[in-house]
Amino acid sequence: MVYLSGSLHQPTGVSEISATLPAAARPAHIMYLTVYTYSGTMGLVEIEPNGTMYTYMGGAQQYTSLAGISFPLGS
């Protein structure tokens, strides 16, 4: 299992990538997860099998919580 914690923010500029997970911590399939963002609004975290993480909607540009995100390792 992979357990994430901490927070992210949506980057400015041309890249929409918020983070990239190491190879040992990537899911087998694309995941769309509902999370809390700035001011308690709901947003999304997208995690791709290549480890790329995106943050969307709500107040994601300012703050996105990763609390409670867990998933099985991809194989």
C-alpha positions in Angstrom: 0.0 0.0 0.0 1.0 3.6 -0.6 0.0 6.2 1.9 0.3 9.9 1.0 0.3 12.9 3.5 1.1 16.5 3.3 -0.2 19.0 0.8 0.3 20.3 -2.8 -0.6 23.4 -4.7 -1.4 23.7 -8.4 1.6 25.2 -10.1 1.6 28.4 -12.1 3.0 28.8 -15.6 2.7 26.2 -18.3 3.1 22.9 -16.4 0.0 21.4 -14.7 2.0 18.7 -12.9 1.9 19.1 -9.1 4.3 16.2 -8.3 5.7 13.0 -9.5 5.7 9.8 -7.4 8.7 7.6 -7.4 8.5 4.3 -9.4 8.0 2.2 -6.3 4.9 4.2 -5.3 2.8 4.3 -8.5 -0.8 3.0 -9.0 -1.6 0.4 -11.7 -4.4 2.6 -13.2 -5.3 6.3 -13.4 -6.9 7.4 -10.1 -9.2 10.4 -9.6 -9.5 11.2 -5.9 -11.7 13.8 -4.2 -9.8 15.9 -1.7 -10.0 19.1 0.4 -8.5 22.2 -1.0 -8.2 25.9 0.1 -11.0 27.2 2.3 -12.4 23.7 2.7 -13.7 23.4 -0.9 -13.6 20.1 -2.7 -11.1 19.4 -5.5 -9.5 16.5 -7.3 -6.1 14.8 -7.4 -5.3 12.8 -10.5 -2.5 10.2 -10.2 -1.4 8.5 -13.3 0.5 5.1 -13.6 3.6 7.0 -14.6 3.5 8.7 -11.2 2.4 12.1 -12.5 0.1 13.9 -10.1 -2.3 16.8 -11.0 -4.5 18.9 -8.8 -7.7 20.4 -10.0 -10.8 22.5 -9.0 -11.8 24.1 -5.8 -8.9 26.0 -4.3 -6.3 23.6 -5.7 -4.1 26.5 -6.9 -3.5 27.6 -3.3 -3.7 24.3 -1.3 -4.6 20.7 -1.8 -4.6 18.2 1.1 -3.2 14.7 0.6 -4.5 13.5 3.9 -6.2 10.1 3.8 -5.0 9.2 0.3 -3.9 5.5 0.0 -3.9 3.0 -2.8 -2.4 -0.4 -3.6 0.9 -0.5 -5.4 0.7 -1.0 -9.2 2.0 -4.2 -10.7 
